[in-house]
Amino acid sequence: MSNATQLLQNIPIDPLTGALAVPIYQTSTYVQHAPGINKGYDYSRTNNPTRETLEKIAAQLENGKIGAAFASGLAAIDAVVKLLKSGDEIIAVDDIYGGAYRLFTKVYEQYGIAIKFVDASEHENIFNAVSEKTKLIWIETPTNPTLKIADIAAIAKIAKANGCLLCVDNTFASPALQQPLSLGADIVVHSATKYLGGHSDVIQGCLMINDTALREKLYFIQKSCGAVPGPMDCFLVLRGIKTLHIRMQRHCENGKKIAHFLRIHPKVKTVYWCGFEDHPGYTIAKKQMRDFGGMMSFELKNDTAEEVKRVLSSTQLFSLAESLGGVESLINHPATMTHASIPREERIKNGLNDGLIRLSVGIEDAEDLIDDLNNALG
Ligand SMILES: Cc1ncc(COP(=O)(O)O)c(C=O)c1O
């Protein structure tokens, strides 16, 4: 049975009523027969049946045994960092989501957790950066927003050899295209706000793991710090997951057409998309991903601030907005939007230029999207 079929089979039918859709248990608490004697639920911060189902299904999506859902992708990232203590060190990919950068540098550095950023597209850079203080290696692949690729299996070996955890932010690829736990990662994190939810109507995060010792620690953090999603949001992500595989297929088809269109457009200087055979990470991407996705970024030949702003404001089908992974196409300016929290100098050093434009290609008709970009490019 294929993954997609298996997944639909695994979503349980409500034993009480036969409801095919997972019920939204909109309750904060549960009546107990006697103190401590209950039906497995006592308080919804600790556990909730809708969230529990989502956590199981999300774990299965990533070939994991255990899932934990959070109020946002950043809350999930935060829970992973809370596994560390003062004096520990994180090695993180340099081309990183701006919010993760802000959390690591502005929140956790002040608690004594050190961060080193390295270009993870050469795994030797990680090998060279690891010290005895390193407790966590943090990668995104493809990276947000310049689509660099890191070799998950090779980095997992470095993590194992040095007794540290490897966490992969798999938001860009989604589990339909890439499953880092199967390649040796210890933790997968998702902004479920993106492809898992898929409809730009929910903020949520998920962690997926296999290790039961880690499970106790993460559930302890989830319960103690309390950044849990509500049942309605869990329902929405569960509903999104049902169509993930088919949506991803279309995102990939459209992504490929648009990346090739942009590449030969006379006004475009560079396109960053990991499906190009001459992309430096292509061989690794092909090895660890089923397809190349619908995320890409590009730079204009005329990359003056005015022209970049004009293009960003001229599309009709691509909406100018933060976020990604929804069915509707989005256009974004990382330097002033999603990655504004990274200091300019740092950003440019990592290849994120002022003129970079990011696209989240949706599931509309590719020809319409191409016409829209063509008109906006002028
Ligand atoms: C790659 C990546 N990871 C994590 C996050 C954070 O997720 P959320 O916005 O759900 O907190 C984002 C948000 O854009 C992201 O793009």
The ligand as an ORCA input file, in Angstrom:
! r2SCAN-3c Opt
* xyz 0 1
  C      11.163     26.849      7.574
  C      10.304     27.388      8.678
  N      10.395     26.866      9.896
  C       9.634     27.321     10.920
  C       8.766     28.371     10.764
  C       7.962     28.887     11.941
  O       6.651     28.431     11.873
  P       5.381     29.225     12.461
  O       5.211     30.454     11.652
  O       4.277     28.229     12.328
  O       5.697     29.541     13.882
  C       8.631     28.943      9.497
  C       7.688     30.069      9.286
  O       7.682     30.710      8.257
  C       9.429     28.449      8.431
  O       9.351     28.979      7.194
*
